[in-house]
Amino acid sequence: MRIGIDACTWTNRRGYGRFTRALVAAMVREYPQHQFVLVVDQRTAAEGEFPETALLEVVSTSEQPTRAASADGSRSVLDLWRMGSAVARARFDAFFFPTRYSYFPFSGTVPTVIAFHDATAEQHPELIFPNLRSRFLWRVKSRLALRRADRLVTVSEDARRQISAVFGYPADEITVISEGPDSIFRPVDDTARAASVRTRLGLPADVPLLLYVGGISPHKNLGGLFRSLAEVAGPWHLIVVGDYESDSFWGCYKELVELGQRLELAERVTFTGFTSDEDLLMLYNMATLLVLPSLSEGFGLPVVEAMACGLPVAASERNSIPEILGDAGLLFDPTSSGDIGAAITRLLDEADLRERCRAAGLARAELFSWERGARQVVALLEDL
């Protein structure tokens, strides 16, 4: 088969980018008998590192699609037409959008699969979009994507329920596929590398490190985390890993810095900005626990990455997280500062609990893999 894939999110620094790169790379590795053509804009083509055996269909656009599709942006009609025309001319046997975020319409009857990662934007629009115009454009894009799709895929059973309920889409026509930890994420005991990362990021020595990994966006509930930590006694230092300088999503970095100052947490919180996988690996191995206080998640990839490194997790009880985490950590009510603080305090204080979570997480992480997700997507494309 000749399979076309929208790869415009390839260089995105959030979860959409990780999902696209890891899943598509696994598809190319697992199915050498198929020809994979990645449709990208010229900027993404210049910045990305793509699988050697994949072909590129480079489309000239006035702006990088993931930037144009940002929370306060919009893509030009001409750019959408250029992308759609390139796909229509390419004579694909099937087409895959790894996310509706970068969806563009095209003509023809090519069987099409589109990934809807969650329904967070529909359920919490006030936390995702800065204005009504952005909400309207997202709704239009989502409806067009639904009309185009022959099948939808998503990343958790909870996300499938969300999408079916919000859009009235038949649940049995939504396939749940696996995400997974990249192979780099594993237990590592390297004192020298850990010391180097600690020094470079200005992290304190001999203090338990709490780690957050993800977007710096309102729905991630970092404000709630800050307020809960203001009541957590004992030594600790919070590391917030996430791009706040060039993120295309609606962010709240400035507000968080101001909140941290008001709560007198400024000296106890480090914002790293975008972090390489090599540094992130060491942070997962240096930290005492991962904390994920999100109000909504479609999957929660940092949870799986932390488990693969043997790091205990304290996370929100909302949406997909209980499904993904299992018994490898503690769940809390993300709207309750006391509940968040109590879960963090238990993991800080109870070494036996941390060890049980570590063992359970390492075992549970093996249930998730990009290869399994790749097989699920390609099987669906083959069937269509």
Summary of the structure (lengths in Angstrom):
residues: 384
radius of gyration: 20.7
end to end distance: 11.4
largest distance: 62.6
contacts: 1328
relative contact order: 0.13
helix: 47%
strand: 15%
